[in-house]
Amino acid sequence: MSETFRTKVLQQLRESGLDVKRPHEFEFYLYLPTELAAKQAAVKLNEREFTTQVQPAAKGDDWLCLATITIVPEDSSLSEIGDLFEQVAKELDGEFDGWEASEAKS
């Protein structure tokens, strides 16, 4: 995934008219099969400077680990972030279900 993830994120942000040189708040979505797995994912992501919330998924029996971080997209290691979420999802039998971003408020 790595470099492809970075390229796709930057492209989507630019297409949305966002300035990739300014800080953005990113939300990353990890769906996991159990509450325990979601909490384990949260611990791993908290160690990497993410803020996390664990809650039941809106649909089905899965649990959501929502991870947020504020970064400057162009200067950040988006490739490593994409790899991290894929790795955590794989380790805990979950699914990395994408991201959303908005310009951080000053």
Residue frames as qw, qx, qy, qz and C-alpha x, y, z in Angstrom:
[[0.000, 0.888, 0.459, 0.000, 0.00, 0.00, 0.00],
 [0.518, -0.455, -0.052, 0.722, 2.56, 2.53, 1.29],
 [0.152, -0.229, 0.257, 0.927, 3.45, 5.02, -1.45],
 [0.106, -0.397, -0.719, -0.561, 0.19, 4.37, -3.29],
 [0.300, -0.711, -0.600, 0.213, -1.74, 5.31, -0.13],
 [0.280, -0.523, -0.050, 0.803, 0.19, 8.58, 0.20],
 [0.076, 0.009, 0.533, 0.843, -0.34, 9.43, -3.46],
 [0.183, -0.536, -0.752, -0.337, -4.08, 8.71, -3.29],
 [0.305, -0.704, -0.478, 0.428, -4.58, 10.73, -0.10],
 [0.210, -0.424, 0.118, 0.873, -2.73, 13.76, -1.46],
 [0.003, -0.168, -0.659, -0.733, -4.58, 13.53, -4.78],
 [0.223, -0.635, -0.729, -0.123, -7.99, 13.32, -3.10],
 [0.286, -0.666, -0.309, 0.616, -7.22, 16.26, -0.83],
 [0.144, -0.252, 0.328, 0.899, -6.07, 18.39, -3.76],
 [0.086, -0.336, -0.749, -0.565, -9.15, 17.43, -5.80],
 [0.280, -0.713, -0.631, 0.123, -11.30, 18.55, -2.85],
 [0.123, 0.845, 0.052, 0.518, -9.60, 21.93, -2.96],
 [0.669, -0.736, -0.007, 0.105, -7.72, 21.46, 0.32],
 [0.235, 0.840, -0.455, 0.179, -4.22, 22.86, 0.84],
 [0.942, -0.099, -0.289, 0.140, -1.95, 19.89, 1.59],
 [0.463, 0.364, -0.388, 0.709, 0.64, 22.25, 3.09],
 [0.360, -0.485, 0.241, -0.760, -1.70, 23.20, 5.96],
 [0.143, -0.103, 0.909, -0.378, -2.58, 21.06, 9.02],
 [0.635, -0.138, -0.457, -0.607, -5.53, 18.71, 8.61],
 [0.537, -0.230, 0.677, -0.448, -7.40, 16.58, 11.09],
 [0.481, 0.170, -0.782, -0.358, -7.56, 13.01, 9.84],
 [0.732, -0.168, 0.467, -0.467, -9.96, 10.33, 11.00],
 [0.321, 0.296, -0.870, -0.230, -9.07, 6.71, 10.25],
 [0.807, -0.135, 0.113, -0.564, -11.63, 3.91, 10.52],
 [0.193, 0.265, -0.944, 0.034, -10.72, 0.43, 11.77],
 [0.808, -0.198, -0.043, -0.553, -13.46, -2.17, 12.17],
 [0.106, 0.347, -0.908, 0.210, -12.70, -5.11, 14.43],
 [0.538, -0.228, -0.755, -0.297, -14.62, -8.25, 15.36],
 [0.577, -0.547, -0.569, 0.210, -14.67, -7.69, 19.15],
 [0.234, -0.960, -0.005, -0.153, -14.52, -4.91, 21.70],
 [0.737, -0.528, 0.261, 0.333, -11.26, -6.38, 23.01],
 [0.674, 0.241, 0.359, 0.599, -9.67, -6.27, 19.55],
 [0.149, 0.864, 0.210, 0.433, -10.82, -2.66, 19.10],
 [0.472, -0.875, 0.107, 0.014, -9.28, -1.72, 22.46],
 [0.781, -0.240, 0.328, 0.474, -6.03, -3.48, 21.51],
 [0.496, 0.567, 0.309, 0.580, -5.96, -1.49, 18.27],
 [0.145, -0.955, -0.098, -0.239, -6.54, 1.71, 20.25],
 [0.669, -0.656, 0.207, 0.281, -3.54, 0.97, 22.48],
 [0.712, 0.084, 0.375, 0.588, -1.29, 0.39, 19.45],
 [0.288, 0.718, 0.308, 0.553, -2.47, 3.61, 17.79],
 [0.367, -0.928, -0.056, -0.032, -2.23, 5.68, 20.98],
 [0.734, -0.412, 0.245, 0.482, 1.44, 4.70, 21.12],
 [0.502, 0.231, 0.422, 0.719, 1.82, 6.37, 17.71],
 [0.053, -0.168, -0.083, 0.981, 0.31, 9.74, 18.72],
 [0.288, -0.357, -0.617, -0.640, -3.27, 9.01, 17.59],
 [0.394, -0.048, 0.499, -0.770, -6.30, 9.86, 19.70],
 [0.254, -0.087, -0.908, -0.321, -8.76, 6.96, 19.66],
 [0.601, -0.063, 0.306, -0.735, -12.38, 6.16, 20.42],
 [0.090, -0.011, -0.987, -0.136, -13.78, 2.64, 20.66],
 [0.536, 0.167, 0.323, -0.762, -17.49, 2.10, 20.09],
 [0.610, 0.274, 0.743, -0.002, -19.89, -0.40, 18.55],
 [0.135, 0.018, 0.593, 0.794, -20.08, -0.12, 14.77],
 [0.435, 0.164, 0.039, -0.885, -23.19, 1.57, 13.37],
 [0.851, 0.157, -0.213, -0.453, -24.17, -1.69, 11.64],
 [0.801, 0.182, -0.566, 0.069, -23.50, -5.32, 12.41],
 [0.820, -0.542, -0.156, 0.096, -21.62, -6.83, 15.33],
 [0.674, 0.287, -0.184, 0.656, -18.21, -5.25, 14.71],
 [0.393, -0.794, -0.182, 0.427, -16.52, -2.59, 16.80],
 [0.435, 0.816, 0.016, 0.380, -15.08, 0.67, 15.51],
 [0.579, -0.493, -0.032, 0.649, -11.72, 2.03, 16.56],
 [0.318, 0.900, 0.172, 0.243, -11.77, 5.62, 15.32],
 [0.659, -0.333, 0.003, 0.674, -8.29, 7.14, 15.30],
 [0.233, 0.951, 0.151, 0.135, -7.64, 10.85, 14.81],
 [0.623, -0.330, 0.085, 0.703, -4.49, 12.87, 14.32],
 [0.251, 0.949, 0.060, -0.178, -3.66, 16.37, 13.08],
 [0.662, -0.209, 0.417, 0.586, -0.87, 16.44, 10.51],
 [0.281, 0.698, -0.276, -0.598, 0.37, 18.42, 7.51],
 [0.920, 0.261, 0.275, -0.102, -0.36, 15.91, 4.71],
 [0.632, 0.724, -0.253, 0.112, 2.48, 16.94, 2.40],
 [0.064, 0.699, -0.628, 0.336, 5.08, 16.77, 5.17],
 [0.705, -0.339, 0.501, -0.369, 3.82, 13.69, 6.99],
 [0.039, -0.280, 0.943, 0.176, 4.61, 10.03, 6.59],
 [0.738, 0.140, 0.059, -0.657, 1.28, 9.05, 5.05],
 [0.668, 0.285, -0.670, -0.155, 2.85, 5.92, 3.58],
 [0.198, 0.149, -0.855, 0.456, 3.80, 4.71, 7.06],
 [0.455, 0.033, 0.425, -0.782, 0.36, 5.61, 8.41],
 [0.777, 0.209, -0.281, -0.523, -1.35, 3.56, 5.70],
 [0.567, 0.237, -0.782, 0.103, 0.95, 0.62, 6.41],
 [0.079, -0.151, 0.726, -0.666, 0.30, 0.93, 10.16],
 [0.641, 0.076, 0.246, -0.723, -3.46, 0.71, 9.77],
 [0.790, 0.251, -0.473, -0.299, -3.21, -2.24, 7.37],
 [0.380, 0.268, -0.820, 0.333, -0.86, -4.01, 9.80],
 [0.282, -0.079, 0.628, -0.721, -3.07, -3.43, 12.86],
 [0.758, 0.150, -0.031, -0.634, -6.15, -4.58, 10.94],
 [0.717, 0.276, -0.632, -0.106, -4.38, -7.74, 9.80],
 [0.187, 0.249, -0.813, 0.491, -2.99, -8.55, 13.26],
 [0.295, 0.079, 0.636, -0.708, -6.40, -8.21, 14.91],
 [0.182, 0.327, 0.900, 0.223, -8.52, -9.78, 12.15],
 [0.172, 0.714, 0.379, -0.563, -10.13, -6.46, 11.30],
 [0.502, 0.581, 0.445, 0.461, -10.56, -4.13, 8.35],
 [0.195, -0.380, 0.015, 0.904, -9.06, -0.72, 7.61],
 [0.309, 0.662, 0.677, 0.087, -12.03, 1.07, 6.11],
 [0.337, 0.666, 0.252, 0.616, -10.53, 4.36, 5.00],
 [0.361, -0.301, -0.268, 0.841, -10.17, 7.90, 6.19],
 [0.103, 0.894, 0.368, 0.235, -11.64, 11.40, 6.17],
 [0.497, -0.153, -0.137, 0.843, -9.88, 14.73, 6.55],
 [0.041, 0.929, 0.315, 0.188, -10.69, 18.36, 7.10],
 [0.348, 0.565, -0.270, 0.698, -8.51, 21.42, 7.50],
 [0.483, -0.383, -0.588, 0.523, -7.62, 21.89, 11.14],
 [0.114, -0.932, -0.262, -0.224, -9.15, 24.91, 12.78],
 [0.404, 0.491, -0.336, 0.695, -6.60, 27.55, 13.76]]
